[in-house]
């Protein structure tokens, strides 16, 4: 065990930092560090949390008696970088600059690559990477047109989990991901639905702030004219409207709760509106799946449904009954981002993944 190369995965979220240590495919240590509002309110910017979060990680690893010198690969959650191809990227100076000065703004995930690089540097022999950040962009040019030259459709989606689930599914049927046409549906706080064509996500709804189905906390595609009139009506600030779209939209706006589980429970107890709003969300998801099937010319090898809301068999069935004629449906409930990060690190250790360069 003393000579085994370990993989450290780091996933900073808005109110937590998840860490995991893997030996090959075996998890040795998993920890979800919750951060109180008070502990984070001390920092003016997310980037100011760097030292605080890094020290917590080091302390946890030492308390768990992990031999830091055995850590050879550190994979951080990729942040809001420039659009890039999918894959594993070694953290370099260009990436460090953009994680600190993100073109898309601040997000806790930006700290992943920064902390990974800093720890790797301190260990000497370790190397730092990121894998499949939300800005993975493999869209075809035809998919970028919005309808007006001032607006271009962007690829921002749950790339890490979508890619991991797609590869896992391909392995389960003894095929290569690069041979398959898949529609991958991520059902979480946000919902993204990607058309995976032979290993590339050639179209996907921009799930960050305003495209596709509404979700537990995002409004999805809204009637544009009504939105414009609201923006200029003088009753709301830009920040308030953005919060309506992302954070307090979707189920949260309709019901006051962003928990699909709690709303489903009310529906089962006879609450008609809870039932209706979940059916509406499933309806919009199914419509987006249908749209992505046309992107793949109707040649779809499978529809993969993943994410936290996929734990609800009832909700998944609401979707399935509308799209089951398109392709076989496979459900991979939950999301295991830590495993996905670690397995990308393992692919580097085994020489199975190309190390890409961020420019």
Residue pairs with C-beta under 8 A, 6 or more apart in sequence:
1 23
2 67
2 70
3 70
4 23
4 24
4 70
5 70
5 71
5 72
5 73
5 349
6 21
6 22
6 23
6 28
6 66
6 67
6 70
6 71
6 72
6 73
7 21
7 22
7 23
7 71
7 72
7 73
7 74
7 75
7 342
7 345
7 346
7 349
8 19
8 20
8 21
8 61
8 71
8 73
8 74
8 75
8 116
8 119
8 126
9 18
9 19
9 20
9 21
9 22
9 74
9 75
9 76
9 338
9 341
9 342
9 345
10 17
10 18
10 19
10 57
10 74
10 75
10 76
10 77
10 112
10 115
10 116
10 341
11 17
11 18
11 19
11 76
11 77
11 109
11 112
11 337
11 338
11 341
12 18
12 53
12 76
12 77
12 108
12 109
12 111
12 112
12 115
13 108
13 109
14 107
14 108
15 34
15 35
15 37
15 40
16 32
16 33
16 34
16 35
17 32
17 33
17 35
17 53
17 56
17 57
18 30
18 31
18 32
18 33
18 337
18 338
19 29
19 30
19 31
19 33
19 57
19 60
19 61
19 338
20 27
20 29
20 30
20 31
20 338
20 339
20 341
20 342
21 27
21 28
21 29
21 61
21 64
21 66
21 71
22 28
22 342
22 345
22 346
24 346
25 343
25 346
27 338
27 339
27 342
28 66
29 61
29 64
29 66
30 338
31 60
31 64
33 56
33 57
33 60
39 52
40 49
43 49
43 52
45 106
46 106
46 107
46 108
46 110
46 111
47 100
47 106
47 110
47 111
49 108
49 111
50 111
50 114
50 115
50 118
53 111
53 115
54 115
54 118
54 119
57 115
57 119
58 68
58 119
61 68
62 68
68 123
69 123
69 125
71 119
71 123
71 126
72 125
72 126
72 127
72 349
73 126
73 127
73 129
73 345
73 346
73 348
73 349
74 116
74 117
74 119
74 120
74 126
74 127
74 128
74 129
74 345
75 88
75 116
75 128
75 129
75 130
75 131
75 341
75 342
75 344
75 345
76 91
76 111
76 112
76 113
76 114
76 115
76 116
76 117
76 128
76 129
76 130
76 341
77 109
77 112
77 113
77 130
77 133
77 160
77 337
77 341
78 89
78 109
78 112
78 113
78 130
78 131
78 132
78 133
78 134
78 135
78 160
79 99
79 102
79 107
79 109
79 110
79 111
79 112
79 113
79 130
79 133
80 102
80 103
80 104
80 105
80 106
80 107
80 109
80 110
80 133
80 134
80 135
81 95
81 98
81 99
81 102
81 103
81 104
81 133
81 135
81 358
82 98
82 103
82 135
83 135
83 136
83 137
83 154
83 155
84 133
84 135
84 136
84 137
84 356
84 358
85 136
85 137
85 138
85 356
86 132
86 136
86 138
86 159
86 163
86 200
86 201
87 131
87 132
87 353
87 354
87 356
88 129
88 130
88 131
88 132
88 344
88 345
88 347
88 348
88 353
88 354
88 355
88 356
89 95
89 129
89 130
89 131
89 355
89 356
89 357
89 358
90 127
90 128
90 129
90 355
90 356
90 357
90 358
91 113
91 114
91 116
91 117
91 120
91 128
91 129
91 130
91 358
92 357
92 358
94 358
94 359
95 113
95 130
95 358
96 113
96 114
96 117
98 358
99 110
99 111
99 113
99 114
100 110
100 114
102 110
104 135
104 156
109 133
109 134
112 130
113 128
113 130
116 128
116 129
116 130
117 128
119 126
119 128
120 126
120 127
120 128
121 128
127 348
129 344
129 345
129 348
129 355
131 160
131 340
131 341
131 344
131 345
132 159
132 160
132 163
132 164
132 340
132 344
133 159
133 160
134 156
134 157
134 158
134 159
134 160
134 208
135 155
135 156
135 159
136 155
136 157
136 159
136 163
136 201
137 154
137 155
138 155
138 200
138 201
138 202
139 153
139 155
139 201
139 202
139 203
139 204
140 202
140 203
143 153
143 202
143 203
143 295
144 152
144 153
145 152
145 153
146 152
146 153
153 206
153 211
154 206
155 201
155 204
155 206
156 206
156 207
156 208
157 186
157 192
157 194
157 201
157 204
157 205
157 206
157 207
158 186
158 188
158 190
158 192
158 207
158 307
158 335
159 201
160 337
160 340
160 341
161 186
161 306
161 307
161 335
161 336
161 337
161 340
162 184
162 186
162 192
162 194
162 196
162 201
162 306
163 201
163 340
164 336
164 339
164 340
164 343
165 184
165 304
165 306
165 332
166 177
166 180
166 182
166 184
166 196
166 304
167 177
168 332
169 182
169 302
169 304
169 330
169 332
170 176
170 177
170 179
170 180
176 199
177 196
177 199
178 198
178 199
179 198
180 196
180 198
180 199
180 301
180 302
181 195
181 196
181 197
181 198
181 296
181 299
181 300
181 301
182 196
182 300
182 301
182 302
182 303
182 304
183 193
183 194
183 195
183 196
183 289
183 292
183 293
183 296
183 300
183 302
183 303
183 304
183 326
183 327
184 193
184 194
184 196
184 304
184 306
185 191
185 193
185 285
185 289
185 303
185 304
185 305
185 306
185 307
185 310
185 319
186 192
186 193
186 194
186 207
186 306
186 307
186 335
187 215
187 285
187 305
187 306
187 307
187 308
187 309
187 310
187 315
188 215
188 216
188 307
188 308
188 309
188 335
189 215
189 216
189 217
189 218
189 258
189 308
190 207
190 208
190 215
190 217
190 218
190 246
191 205
191 207
191 212
191 213
191 214
191 215
191 218
191 220
191 285
191 307
192 204
192 205
192 207
192 212
193 204
193 205
193 212
193 213
193 285
193 288
193 289
193 292
194 201
194 203
194 204
194 292
195 201
195 202
195 203
195 204
195 292
195 295
195 296
196 202
197 295
197 296
202 295
203 292
203 295
205 211
205 212
205 213
205 220
205 288
206 212
207 215
207 218
208 246
209 218
209 242
209 245
209 246
210 218
210 219
210 220
210 221
210 222
210 245
210 246
211 220
211 221
212 220
212 221
212 284
212 288
213 220
213 221
213 281
213 284
213 285
213 287
213 288
214 220
214 249
214 250
214 251
214 280
214 281
214 284
215 249
215 250
215 251
215 281
216 250
216 251
216 252
216 258
216 259
216 260
216 309
217 246
217 247
217 248
217 249
217 250
217 251
217 252
217 258
218 245
218 246
218 247
218 249
218 250
219 244
219 245
219 246
219 249
219 250
219 253
220 249
220 250
220 284
222 245
227 241
230 236
230 241
231 238
231 241
236 244
244 253
250 258
250 281
251 257
251 258
251 259
251 260
251 263
251 277
251 278
251 281
252 258
254 273
254 277
255 263
255 273
255 274
255 277
257 263
260 278
260 281
260 308
260 309
260 312
260 315
261 311
261 312
263 274
263 277
263 278
264 274
264 278
264 312
264 314
264 315
266 274
267 274
267 275
267 278
278 315
278 318
279 318
281 315
282 315
282 318
282 319
282 322
283 318
283 322
285 319
286 318
286 319
286 322
286 323
289 303
289 319
289 322
289 323
289 326
290 322
290 323
290 326
293 300
293 323
293 326
293 327
298 326
300 326
300 327
301 327
301 328
302 327
302 328
302 329
302 330
303 323
303 326
303 327
303 328
303 329
303 330
304 330
304 331
304 332
305 316
305 319
305 329
305 330
305 331
305 332
306 331
306 332
306 333
306 334
306 335
307 333
307 334
307 335
308 333
308 334
308 335
309 315
310 316
310 331
310 332
310 333
310 334
311 333
311 334
316 331
320 329
323 329
344 353
347 353
348 355
